[in-house]
């Protein structure tokens, strides 16, 4: 409870949700710290994540082994960062990880294109996509390398008024 | 992960202790204290009313619709406190310790009305027994202290009236300050596209329909921004746009003027009806004023909507214009109503005393009548000019003077009730029946009802918020004359919460453009503040300038209502206090004080402006330093 932003009741509730996803695998008793991981397919079918276009990226960023399986600790971590009590800086760190599709620690043009396509479900034309990506790099890139580093991203997101309210999942 | 290991290590180390018992004890107490704090947080979150309902609505409809319900809940809290004040300090003492019903003329239903006093129609209209009870101003006795507690009733009434207004001001301004802090200061124009890309998806959405709408709205917003970016600065037909906008404003002004005139006309007509006796007219004529006001409030906003389609503004600007116009409409209606009512109260010199409305002339005549009537009681039993023992007369038979405060209170209560009824009926018919119609008649109708004309309704956020604000304005205006108003409002908000939650989940569909909730909150607070200020003006005016009725209420017999304060100072406080207060209320002292406050406001304003400018300068410097680093 001290590492996350949840109260005891909420952590127990989270455990209940984790358990119902795979009752035959997840043990009820966590005192012996068992090593149980749930695969990505189960997690992204949760009702809170189902409609989210970035669900795979979210699960991947919180997964320790990099393949998308979440242990219970990762699970609680994920919802803790996405809860409303997490501070802005922490959320910015994870948001950066989520939007960085090729995991090269930079948000480059292709990452932006993929984000945009997921957001609009590919309704925009090619030239519109290019225009938007150019505008984003023009606005946020401070060090002029043509892609967004973490400092650029954080600088941009800290000024956004609705970042905290939209980057928030209630469970 | 790292954090977890660290915490394990840390707590383990403490458990071994350093051998000092006191240190270990302190550590244990700290842990217990933290546990207690966590439990308290758990308890507090469990206590917030309606939290689960609002969360559900938020996940289906997005944060903007939920913000309306959060606003409703906040208003409910304020009204609970107002209710507590009026109920606990005014209504309960009078009910428990004041003279009971029937002991005084002002507390009894007059003989003439007794036959109909218990009818449901009379009670619904708030006359009869309802009028002669703790619910209205007229029931209260002007005795200085009541009961064995020596509770000072008139003082309490006055202070509660002033206190409710003061409390409301304080809490609205406090919330505004808090919102202003949260808003922070971000530049509006930079990072437009970046924010659209990274913060437009609302992670709270869990409903497929909402998600579809959200995708569509994100796409549209991107397209809009792209078009704005691609378009060159030239504006074709700038004259046509300007002309259309001027035309639209003109039409809106006409509508406002028309509605104001209509209300004035209707109130005058109702006075004429009252003159000729209400029994000759049907239900419509009796309730004409309330019905007209409610209908205007229902239809004019849609009219404004149609007019605004002429203007072709950016949707956010169009919304602001819409809100401003509806605001002006409601304000105009309320004030025309008040003025017409005040007219009725003040201008009665020309109308001879044929009906029960406040009038100095009429009061004199009634007083004269009362002395004649009393004399007639003594006639035949005791000769004049001698002290006579009081004759037992049933209080219901004593002729009564006019009581304008109760009348005003009754008008406000009736208006609130009819407004509530109209809202509920609109929800039931406009949303529920419409949804039922569309759902079931879709099979046997020529065109597709769900996509075509009626379709399901959206939740009208701005209309509902404005309705809430104006309702609160009426409560603030009327609660001095009718202590029952906060109680009625608490009941209304409570039922309204449940009804609207149900209606939203059952009959409404998510909006086309899912609206962002963050910025507009302070706009609503500012309107609330404005309404609060305007609604307290009439009450303050009557306290200071109009003499209270001689025959009813806690201030009867005084020339001005605020004299109760000076009376209390003279009689209840030691004499030096009165002297100090006398010096303090000297205009020679108050005027410089007001001057000092105005100057300090100006000074604080100037310093805050200079801080903002310094802030901007620093930001620009940062930007230029960063740009320099690039090169």
Interface residues (C-beta under 8 A of the other chain):
Chain A: X1 X2 X3 X7 X8 X9 X47 X48 X50 X51 X52 X53 X54 X64 X73 X82 X95 X99 X112 X115 X116 X119 X120 X121 X123 X124 X128 X131 X132 X135 X136 X139 X140 X142 X143 X144 X156 X157 X159 X160 X161 X162 X163 X165 X166 X167 X168 X169 X170
Chain B: X1 X3 X4 X7 X38 X41 X42 X45 X55 X58 X59 X63 X183 X184 X186 X187 X190 X191 X192 X193 X194 X195 X197 X198 X199 X200 X201 X202 X203 X204 X205 X206 X207 X208 X210 X211 X215 X218 X219 X222 X223 X225 X226 X229 X230 X516 X517 X518 X519 X626 X629 X630
